[in-house]
Amino acid sequence: MNKTHIKSGPIEQMNVDYHLDITPETCPMTFVRTKLMIEKMAVGDIAEVILKGTEPLHNVPRSVTEMGLTVLSLEADDRSSINDGVFRLLIRKN
């Protein structure tokens, strides 16, 4: 998988190993898709998850933390001109 460079708030330039857009999904599929991606990740890999909605915003970061991953950042996704409740979650597999 190609690595892309991103800049995220206080986090300096880093490589993102995986990208997952779960904005069209609803719970519990938001976490199911995220978990399937995590299973493919190696220790140290970083993933970017794009999510939307109150339930995924609370449940996905909590669930990945419970799995032992580190949440690096969770911020509104301001890369588009209109932010309609879309957030960007960066996680690292430990």
N, C-alpha and C positions, 0 to 999 in steps of 0.2 A: 504494500500500500504506500502511495506517495505521501511524504510528509510535507506539510505546509507551515509557513511561519505566520503567527498571529501575535498581536499585542493586546493584552487584556489588563486594563486598569493598572494596579500596582505590580502585576506580574510582568516581568521583562519578557523579551522575545523568547519563545519556546517552540519546540516542535510538537505538532499534534499528530498522533499516529492514527487515530480513528475519528471519524465524524459520523454522527447519527442525528437525523432530523425526525423527531417524534411528534412534531406539531399536529399532524393529522390524526394521531392516535388518541384513544381514551384509556383511562385506567380500567383494568390492570395491564393492558397491552403496552402502555408506556414503559413500565418497568420490565415486562417480559422481553421486549426488544432491546432494552438497555442491558439486561442480564446476558442475553445471547451475545451481544457485542463484547461484554466484559470477559466472557469465557474464551474468546479468541485472543484477548490481550495478553501480552507478556508482562512480567513484573517490570515496573518502570515506565510502561507505556502511558501516554496521555491521550485522553479522549475528550472530544467536544460533543456535547449533547444539546441540541436545540429543542426547547420544550415550550409549551403554551398551556395556560390554564392553571387554576388554583390547585387542583389535586396533584398533577405532575410536579408542579413547583414545590410542593411540600413533600410528596412521597418519594420521588426519585432521589433527591439528595440524601434524604434520611436513609433510604434503603441501601444506597451504595456505601454510605458510611457504616451501616450495620454489617455490610459484607467485608469491611476492612479496607476499603479504598479511601483515598484522601480527596476531599473536595477542595480544589485549588481556588476556584472562584465561581460565583453565581451572580450574574448581572443582567440587566436588561440588554437585549441585543440591539445595539444602536447602529448596526452596519447597514440597515435599510432605512429609507427615508421616513417610513411610518412604522412605529413600534406599536403593535396592537397586542401587547401582553406577551410577547415572545421573549424568552430568556435564554441565556447561554451559560451552560454548566461545563466547567472544566474539571475532570477527575483524573487521578493517577492511581494505577494499580500498584499496590505495595507487595 
